[in-house]
Each structure stands twice: as structure tokens, then as C-alpha cells.
Amino acid sequence: MRPLFLALALGLLAVPVLRADVVRPAADFAWLDASGKTRDLKSLRGQPLVVLIAPSPRDWTFRSQVGQLQRAFQRFAANKLVVFAAFTTEGGLIRSNIPIVTAVDGPRVAFLYDVPRGFAIAVIGPDGNLDCLSTRVIPAQRILDYMNASFAIQNKLRSE
């Protein structure tokens, strides 16, 4: 056995343990509520969020991801999921039967989430943790899995 592993096995070395509550905070950005008032993501703490970043609402991957969200929207709505769209090139009509909030400054949102171009999806847990950032379309069930595996939900389940 190597000396380092032997020391670890015997408990002679202290190994830093990452705490479960250490999070990767999601970048904050502005959006307009129904009354036209500017809000930020912090105002939605406690709710799961999905941020869709795309050049425009006509982008194929954006439309495909919205289709995935529509498949399970009743389950998303039961969890109070809020969906945001941040367009980097052009805005326009979002063809969807689910409510999607548009970010005020799409290019800035893309910059904050380090998405230089193209499509990306960010899943943010109720605790404000960036649980997933992907440049590929994510199936609806996977998004539900991310939501149910967030630290806040798992911690609540452990305490019950």
C-alpha cells in the first residue's frame, strides 16, 4: 500500500470534506413581471427555474427544448417551475402553450452563463444553485430529475 493511502486509511491525514450546502450560484439577471416592473432571479428564490438561451425563438434547438418542456408541463407547474428565455440575436413570438418569461437583456444573460453563441439550457434549483448547464436539448424527465435532486429538496426529505 502506498504511504498516502495508508495514512488516509489509518486516519493520520485530514482530508477536507466538501459540505453539501456549498453551491454554484446561478447568475442573476433582470426580467419584467406582468405589471412591467423589473425583477431579478433572487425574487424567485424557492422556485425551480429553467433558463433557455438561444439566438431567436425560431432556433431549432430552442423549439425542440420547448417541446420537451411541454410534454411534462403539468408536473413542472405542480413544482412551480418558471421558464425564462434569453434571446441573443432577435426576439419574437414564442410558439408555446406554456408560459415563458423573456429576459430583458438576452446577450447579457448568455454572457453571464458563458454561452458565447448558440443554444443552452440552465436548470436552477430552488436554492439558487446552478444544477445543470447544457448546450444540448435535455429530456423533460431529466429536468424533473434535476429538480428533485436539488440540495434543498434532498435536505428537506432527509429532515422529515
C-alpha positions in Angstrom: 0.0 0.0 0.0 1.3 3.5 -0.9 2.2 5.8 2.1 -0.5 8.3 1.3 -3.3 5.8 1.0 -2.0 4.1 4.2 -2.1 7.4 6.1 -5.6 8.1 4.8 -6.8 4.6 5.8 -5.3 5.0 9.3 -6.8 8.4 9.7 -3.5 10.1 10.0 -4.2 12.8 7.4 -7.0 15.2 7.5 -8.9 15.4 4.2 -11.0 18.4 3.5 -14.7 17.4 3.1 -16.9 19.4 0.8 -20.0 20.5 2.6 -23.3 19.5 0.9 -24.6 23.1 1.1 -21.8 24.6 -1.0 -23.5 25.7 -4.2 -22.7 27.0 -7.6 -24.8 30.1 -7.5 -26.7 30.9 -10.7 -26.0 34.2 -12.4 -28.7 36.8 -11.7 -30.4 38.8 -14.5 -33.4 41.0 -14.9 -36.9 40.3 -16.3 -40.2 42.2 -16.4 -43.2 40.9 -14.4 -46.8 41.1 -15.6 -47.1 44.7 -14.3 -44.0 45.8 -16.2 -41.8 46.1 -13.1 -38.2 44.9 -13.4 -37.4 41.9 -11.2 -34.3 39.7 -10.7 -33.9 36.0 -10.2 -33.3 36.5 -6.5 -37.0 37.4 -6.2 -37.9 33.8 -7.3 -35.7 32.1 -4.6 -37.5 28.9 -3.5 -38.8 28.0 -7.0 -37.0 25.9 -9.6 -36.1 27.8 -12.8 -35.1 26.9 -16.3 -33.3 29.4 -18.5 -33.3 28.8 -22.2 -30.6 30.8 -24.1 -30.9 30.9 -27.9 -30.3 33.2 -30.9 -34.1 33.6 -31.5 -37.4 31.8 -30.8 -37.1 30.3 -34.3 -33.9 28.4 -33.4 -34.4 24.7 -33.9 -32.9 23.6 -30.6 -34.9 26.2 -28.7 -38.1 24.9 -30.3 -37.1 21.3 -29.5 -36.4 22.1 -25.9 -39.7 23.9 -25.5 -41.4 20.8 -26.9 -39.7 18.8 -24.2 -41.0 21.2 -21.6 -44.5 21.0 -23.0 -44.5 17.2 -22.6 -44.2 17.4 -18.8 -45.6 20.8 -18.1 -48.3 19.7 -15.7 -45.6 18.1 -13.5 -43.4 21.2 -13.9 -46.3 23.5 -12.9 -47.0 21.4 -9.8 -43.4 22.2 -8.8 -43.9 25.9 -9.6 -41.2 25.9 -12.3 -40.6 29.2 -14.0 -39.2 29.1 -17.6 -37.1 32.0 -18.9 -36.0 32.7 -22.5 -32.9 34.8 -23.3 -32.5 35.6 -27.0 -29.1 36.8 -28.2 -29.9 37.9 -31.8 -33.5 38.6 -32.2 -36.7 38.4 -30.2 -40.1 37.4 -31.4 -43.2 35.3 -30.7 -42.6 32.2 -28.7 -44.9 29.5 -30.0 -45.8 27.5 -26.9 -48.7 26.7 -24.7 -46.6 27.1 -21.6 -45.8 30.5 -20.0 -42.2 31.6 -20.8 -40.8 34.9 -19.4 -38.4 36.8 -21.6 -35.2 38.2 -20.1 -34.7 41.9 -20.5 -31.1 41.6 -22.0 -30.6 38.2 -23.7 -27.0 38.8 -24.8 -26.0 39.7 -21.2 -27.7 36.5 -19.9 -25.7 34.5 -22.4 -22.5 36.2 -21.3 -23.3 35.6 -17.6 -23.8 31.9 -18.3 -20.7 31.7 -20.5 -22.7 30.8 -23.7 -20.9 32.7 -26.5 -23.3 31.6 -29.2 -26.0 29.0 -30.0 -28.3 27.3 -27.6 -28.0 26.4 -23.9 -30.3 25.4 -21.1 -29.7 26.1 -17.4 -31.6 24.3 -14.6 -31.6 26.3 -11.4 -32.7 24.7 -8.1 -35.0 26.3 -5.6 -31.9 27.1 -3.5 -30.4 29.3 -6.4 -27.8 26.6 -7.3 -27.0 26.1 -11.0 -27.8 22.4 -11.1 -27.2 21.9 -14.9 -25.9 23.9 -17.8 -26.0 22.1 -21.2 -25.7 23.1 -24.8 -27.9 20.1 -25.8 -31.6 19.6 -25.5 -32.4 17.9 -22.2 -35.4 15.5 -22.0 -38.3 16.6 -19.7 -37.7 13.7 -17.4 -34.1 14.6 -16.9 -35.1 18.2 -15.9 -37.6 16.7 -13.4 -34.7 14.6 -12.0 -32.5 17.7 -11.6 -35.4 19.4 -9.8 -36.0 16.5 -7.4 -32.3 16.0 -6.7 -31.6 19.6 -5.8 -29.9 20.2 -2.4 -32.9 22.0 -0.9 -35.3 19.2 -1.7 -33.0 16.4 -0.7 -32.2 18.2 2.6 -35.9 18.6 3.3 -36.5 14.9 2.6 -33.7 13.9 5.0 -35.2 16.0 7.8 -38.7 14.6 7.5 
